[in-house]
């Protein structure tokens, strides 16, 4: 998250820590750590040395590093239960897996709405180097073990740290691109720590 001089990285260059439930049992089974520019030797050493973290409820969680590589090495569509993660799929159609918290409020100016959730989504996708989707549809939640989990059931703000957000309302989308694109895709407030995630579905 910092450059060679110890200054925080700007833009979207610092690491994303994305929890994933790719076996569909409703529980997190691994964490995808992703950085667009990759990891240098010191970052790799830090990740390799992480074997235990504190878990919710006071018990420790023991970790095993699966490996390093490009997203294409680990990606697979959501319905492919083959050990691959849908967060790093190569797909045309993507669905929100965790709620997106928008950075700005929607406003009514000169007879029209600006900064709508759809407008902000397109802007945020461009900021992380993704093409503009050809179809954007809102969703009310995500599916866990066959049932819909609405966005308000998620924790939608960080207990520490900054970040711009326009309230804590969660939004979700199903987006379709003209051509398949490579994940991961995570946008909005808290995207670097698990909010605003999409999974590839087609």
C-alpha positions as a printed NumPy array, in Angstrom:
array([[  0.   ,   0.   ,   0.   ],
       [  3.034,   2.313,   0.028],
       [  5.666,   3.392,  -2.488],
       [  9.456,   3.098,  -2.093],
       [  9.492,   6.307,  -0.011],
       [  6.807,   5.023,   2.365],
       [  4.045,   7.248,   0.98 ],
       [  0.548,   5.741,   0.525],
       [ -0.125,   4.712,  -3.074],
       [ -2.611,   6.803,  -5.025],
       [ -5.394,   5.563,  -7.297],
       [ -6.094,   1.848,  -7.298],
       [ -2.535,   0.524,  -7.081],
       [ -2.574,  -0.791,  -3.517],
       [ -3.695,  -4.311,  -2.675],
       [ -7.275,  -5.565,  -2.599],
       [ -8.148,  -8.152,   0.087],
       [-11.201,  -9.956,  -1.286],
       [-12.939, -12.676,   0.751],
       [-14.454, -15.446,  -1.358],
       [-16.981, -18.249,  -0.939],
       [-16.371, -20.265,  -4.076],
       [-17.702, -23.593,  -2.83 ],
       [-21.137, -22.04 ,  -2.254],
       [-21.575, -23.109,   1.377],
       [-22.208, -19.588,   2.689],
       [-18.837, -19.287,   4.436],
       [-15.62 , -17.583,   3.4  ],
       [-13.161, -20.234,   2.256],
       [-10.264, -18.087,   1.046],
       [ -8.998, -14.543,   0.583],
       [ -7.814, -13.303,  -2.804],
       [ -5.061, -10.694,  -2.417],
       [ -4.749,  -8.741,  -5.655],
       [ -2.611,  -5.81 ,  -6.789],
       [ -2.611,  -4.588, -10.379],
       [  1.153,  -4.056, -10.373],
       [  1.874,  -7.402,  -8.687],
       [  3.979,  -8.021,  -5.574],
       [  7.682,  -7.421,  -5.065],
       [  9.883,  -9.715,  -2.987],
       [  9.162,  -7.969,   0.32 ],
       [  5.41 ,  -8.197,  -0.263],
       [  5.694, -11.871,  -1.187],
       [  7.726, -12.535,   1.96 ],
       [  5.09 , -10.788,   4.087],
       [  2.273, -12.855,   2.575],
       [  4.261, -16.078,   2.942],
       [  4.899, -15.354,   6.637],
       [  1.211, -14.873,   7.489],
       [  0.034, -18.12 ,   9.076],
       [ -2.469, -17.049,  11.723],
       [ -4.942, -14.22 ,  12.286],
       [ -7.486, -13.454,  14.964],
       [-10.96 , -14.68 ,  14.096],
       [-14.41 , -13.367,  15.002],
       [-15.456, -14.736,  18.372],
       [-11.913, -14.854,  19.726],
       [-10.577, -17.965,  18.017],
       [ -7.561, -17.884,  15.724],
       [ -7.744, -18.69 ,  12.027],
       [ -4.876, -20.642,  10.493],
       [ -3.928, -19.794,   6.937],
       [ -2.202, -21.587,   4.081],
       [ -0.887, -19.705,   1.061],
       [ -2.2  , -21.281,  -2.136],
       [  0.235, -19.554,  -4.466],
       [  1.196, -16.501,  -6.489],
       [  0.17 , -15.841, -10.051],
       [ -1.935, -13.825, -12.455],
       [ -5.744, -13.677, -12.12 ],
       [ -6.109, -15.914, -15.181],
       [ -4.23 , -18.66 , -13.3  ],
       [ -6.946, -18.868, -10.628],
       [-10.139, -17.614, -12.277],
       [-13.278, -19.562, -13.147],
       [-16.976, -18.838, -13.567],
       [-19.303, -18.833, -10.575],
       [-20.996, -22.117, -11.488],
       [-17.71 , -23.971, -11.996],
       [-16.988, -25.647,  -8.65 ],
       [-13.47 , -26.606,  -9.681],
       [-11.427, -24.792,  -7.048],
       [-11.126, -21.648,  -9.159],
       [-12.436, -18.307,  -7.91 ],
       [-15.222, -16.441,  -9.681],
       [-13.633, -13.19 ,  -8.466],
       [-10.879, -13.676, -11.056],
       [-13.017, -15.078, -13.868],
       [-12.783, -14.086, -17.538],
       [-16.413, -13.26 , -18.308],
       [-18.847, -10.963, -20.109],
       [-21.498, -11.004, -17.357],
       [-20.664, -10.033, -13.768],
       [-22.877,  -9.829, -10.664],
       [-22.344,  -7.983,  -7.402],
       [-21.281, -10.348,  -4.625],
       [-20.972,  -7.726,  -1.885],
       [-22.717,  -4.326,  -1.768],
       [-21.252,  -1.286,  -3.468],
       [-21.152,   1.805,  -1.261],
       [-21.217,   4.875,  -3.474],
       [-18.758,   7.768,  -2.975],
       [-21.239,  10.539,  -3.892],
       [-24.913,  11.365,  -3.345],
       [-27.289,  11.38 ,  -6.323],
       [-28.421,  14.957,  -7.072],
       [-31.23 ,  16.595,  -9.046],
       [-29.868,  19.46 , -11.123],
       [-31.504,  21.481, -13.919],
       [-34.332,  19.054, -14.404],
       [-32.356,  15.797, -14.39 ],
       [-30.654,  13.377, -12.022],
       [-26.857,  13.266, -11.932],
       [-24.472,  10.938, -10.143],
       [-27.01 ,   8.122, -10.185],
       [-25.773,   4.739,  -8.928],
       [-25.41 ,   3.628, -12.561],
       [-23.428,   6.782, -13.459],
       [-21.095,   6.27 , -10.503],
       [-20.622,   2.589, -11.326],
       [-19.516,   3.45 , -14.881],
       [-17.086,   6.08 , -13.546],
       [-15.615,   3.682, -10.981],
       [-15.18 ,   0.932, -13.583],
       [-13.279,   3.374, -15.811],
       [-11.07 ,   4.335, -12.848],
       [ -9.918,   0.73 , -12.473],
       [ -9.304,   0.341, -16.198],
       [-12.43 ,  -1.574, -17.19 ],
       [-14.445,  -0.89 , -20.331],
       [-17.954,   0.532, -20.098],
       [-20.643,  -2.156, -19.744],
       [-23.325,  -2.346, -22.428],
       [-26.035,  -3.425, -19.946],
       [-26.374,  -2.347, -16.294],
       [-29.186,  -3.792, -14.164],
       [-29.738,  -3.243, -10.434],
       [-29.953,  -6.215,  -8.071],
       [-31.489,  -6.37 ,  -4.593],
       [-28.951,  -8.783,  -3.108],
       [-26.812, -11.847,  -3.72 ],
       [-27.607, -15.555,  -3.419],
       [-26.194, -17.67 ,  -0.61 ],
       [-27.168, -21.351,  -0.373],
       [-30.156, -20.8  ,  -2.657],
       [-31.604, -17.826,  -0.757],
       [-31.289, -14.143,  -1.524],
       [-29.21 , -12.145,   0.943],
       [-30.197,  -8.45 ,   0.684],
       [-27.528,  -5.765,   0.69 ],
       [-28.65 ,  -4.295,   4.035],
       [-27.623,  -7.541,   5.771],
       [-23.93 ,  -6.841,   5.058],
       [-21.633,  -4.762,   7.208],
       [-21.265,  -1.672,   5.046],
       [-18.72 ,   0.522,   6.805],
       [-15.231,   0.152,   8.204],
       [-14.588,   0.491,  11.926],
       [-11.277,   2.226,  11.179],
       [ -9.777,   4.08 ,   8.258],
       [-11.086,   6.703,   5.902],
       [-12.668,   6.7  ,   2.515],
       [-15.394,   8.718,   0.819],
       [-18.923,   7.404,   1.038],
       [-22.385,   8.808,   0.507],
       [-24.099,   7.108,   3.438],
       [-24.162,   3.367,   3.98 ],
       [-26.838,   2.241,   1.514],
       [-25.667,  -0.81 ,  -0.42 ],
       [-26.198,  -1.134,  -4.17 ],
       [-25.731,  -4.113,  -6.452],
       [-25.693,  -4.689, -10.189],
       [-25.604,  -7.274, -12.935],
       [-23.376,  -5.864, -15.679],
       [-22.701,  -7.117, -19.191],
       [-19.68 ,  -6.125, -21.273],
       [-19.357,  -6.303, -25.055],
       [-16.402,  -8.69 , -24.677],
       [-15.199, -10.908, -21.798],
       [-12.959,  -9.121, -19.33 ],
       [-10.596, -10.453, -16.676],
       [-11.415,  -9.978, -12.987],
       [-11.141,  -9.119, -10.224],
       [-13.601,  -6.215, -10.192],
       [-14.196,  -4.336,  -6.931],
       [-15.366,  -0.706,  -6.737],
       [-16.606,   1.93 ,  -4.302],
       [-15.976,   2.657,  -0.651],
       [-14.26 ,  -0.264,   1.105],
       [-13.464,  -2.078,  -2.156],
       [ -9.923,  -2.818,  -0.972],
       [-11.294,  -4.711,   2.042],
       [-14.138,  -6.717,   0.509],
       [-17.006,  -4.399,  -0.401],
       [-18.08 ,  -3.739,  -3.986],
       [-16.989,  -7.158,  -5.309],
       [-18.284,  -8.715,  -8.513],
       [-18.177, -12.368,  -9.558],
       [-18.103, -13.663, -13.119],
       [-21.202, -15.628, -14.114],
       [-21.067, -16.064, -17.928]])
